[in-house]
Amino acid sequence: MSTNPYIKQTFNIQKQSQLIRKDFPLLNLYSGDNQLHYLDNAATSQKPQQVIDAISDCYQRVNAPVHRGLYALADESTTTYEKSRKKVAQFIGAPQSEQLIFTLSATESINMVAQGWLKHHLNAGDKVWVTGMEHHANLVPWQRVCKETGAELCFIELTEDGSLDLDNATELYSEKTRFIAMSHVSNVLGVINPVKEVTQRAAQAGIPVLIDATQSVGHIPVDVVELDCDFLAFSAHKMYGPTGIGALYGKADKLATMEPMLLGGGMVDEVGDYESSWASLPSKLEAGSPNLAGAIGFASAVDYIESIGLQTIESIVSELTEKALFALSNINGIKIYGPLDSERREGIISFNLDGIHPHDIAQIAGESNVAIRSGHHCCQPLMRRLGEVATVRASFAPYNIEEEINALLEVIETAQSIFMPR
Ligand SMILES: Cc1ncc(COP(=O)(O)O)c(C=O)c1O
């Protein structure tokens, strides 16, 4: 029996979470002592039956080449693909469907901007800014393009509590700055960054901004017109959709001047023996056979989120986060990274325990079916800034229940009793 007072505290079971949980077959595979406590949602979310059914229906009813056939079924597959684009585009407030490019992932979306757009707008001595908390996906592509062009990569550093230290990034909007790439929500600190403040100042200085919205779309409201960003990248699998499909939003003028990174079928207009011309948007940036089932699954994930309501999702996750932060911050020897104020966070909490390696905690958790993550979370530069090699990360989704916070607390207690016996 646990001795942690916070474990004994009886939380109100969130009825909505319980209902939402029923939609996720994988979570319901396990019951009783085997119950899976999936707290690795920042890595990938589970998929509701509605999304699984939509993908299955695609292969049972709609499957045919997209943009390539003249028969009725091919017509239907094309229409469904484009309807899916429209749905995802509308979800982020894109003015036109064509501004939403289906990609493999957020990673591919960011690489496309680095190689297909920024590379053609950078000269030696120019500056590209990122933050000290970026996922490798929103860092390594900019490192390469800076090396290739002789531009300088600059960092917005962090304050003690893991917020962006914008006050000290004095050169951010300088004449030399050609581009800013930043995450909306950190996948380690959970902090929600003031992206609007940056895009507003950047717009006045004529500097394009890319937002890595991989941890925000589907979790908190994201409207590209409101944010006034030039590019926005995200992945379906972090928002209850399938793996293997992501999206890139771009302002029309930016996408129009973007060079395709991938060349081949579907993205061309006229192909000669030695020269080719490109198709119009969005096809220009979607070479190869489109991912029909992925797009349908993506749109169905948006339908699912809308059926629950983004506000409901936000409030469930925020309540879980607040409770987890409260309980965790009362544990001896714990260090929690990022702001402790749950209002400034998404449902991601990274922490370390004195004298215990994060992998040991994750392993003990695994033995109790508590799925959490340990490691650098693809954020090695952030780890260096935190003075750590790794952290433990628990991340919440609306299907998580308060009982799962207790399961996590028990894991911590077990780890402390093994590694730090009194
Ligand atoms: C903040 C952030 N950006 C980018 C990515 C990359 O996403 P994907 O692996 O889906 O391309 C991730 C994935 O963890 C992420 O958390």
Ligand as a Chemical Component Dictionary entry (heavy atoms), coordinates in Angstrom:
data_LIG
# 
_chem_comp.id                   LIG 
_chem_comp.type                 NON-POLYMER 
_chem_comp.pdbx_formal_charge   0 
_chem_comp.three_letter_code    LIG 
# 
loop_
_chem_comp_atom.comp_id 
_chem_comp_atom.atom_id 
_chem_comp_atom.alt_atom_id 
_chem_comp_atom.type_symbol 
_chem_comp_atom.charge 
_chem_comp_atom.model_Cartn_x 
_chem_comp_atom.model_Cartn_y 
_chem_comp_atom.model_Cartn_z 
_chem_comp_atom.pdbx_ordinal 
LIG C1 C1 C 0 7.822 19.283 -31.135 1  
LIG C2 C2 C 0 8.002 18.207 -32.170 2  
LIG N1 N1 N 0 8.375 18.556 -33.405 3  
LIG C3 C3 C 0 8.540 17.657 -34.381 4  
LIG C4 C4 C 0 8.358 16.315 -34.136 5  
LIG C5 C5 C 0 8.538 15.349 -35.246 6  
LIG O1 O1 O 0 7.324 14.747 -35.539 7  
LIG P1 P1 P 0 7.287 13.494 -36.532 8  
LIG O2 O2 O 0 8.175 12.470 -35.918 9  
LIG O3 O3 O 0 5.851 13.089 -36.540 10 
LIG O4 O4 O 0 7.766 13.979 -37.836 11 
LIG C6 C6 C 0 7.995 15.896 -32.858 12 
LIG C7 C7 C 0 7.838 14.458 -32.545 13 
LIG O5 O5 O 0 7.991 14.042 -31.422 14 
LIG C8 C8 C 0 7.790 16.869 -31.858 15 
LIG O6 O6 O 0 7.417 16.516 -30.625 16 
# 
loop_
_chem_comp_bond.comp_id 
_chem_comp_bond.atom_id_1 
_chem_comp_bond.atom_id_2 
_chem_comp_bond.value_order 
_chem_comp_bond.pdbx_ordinal 
LIG C1 C2 SING 1  
LIG C2 N1 SING 2  
LIG C2 C8 DOUB 3  
LIG N1 C3 DOUB 4  
LIG C3 C4 SING 5  
LIG C4 C5 SING 6  
LIG C4 C6 DOUB 7  
LIG C5 O1 SING 8  
LIG O1 P1 SING 9  
LIG P1 O2 DOUB 10 
LIG P1 O3 SING 11 
LIG P1 O4 SING 12 
LIG C6 C7 SING 13 
LIG C6 C8 SING 14 
LIG C7 O5 DOUB 15 
LIG C8 O6 SING 16 
# 
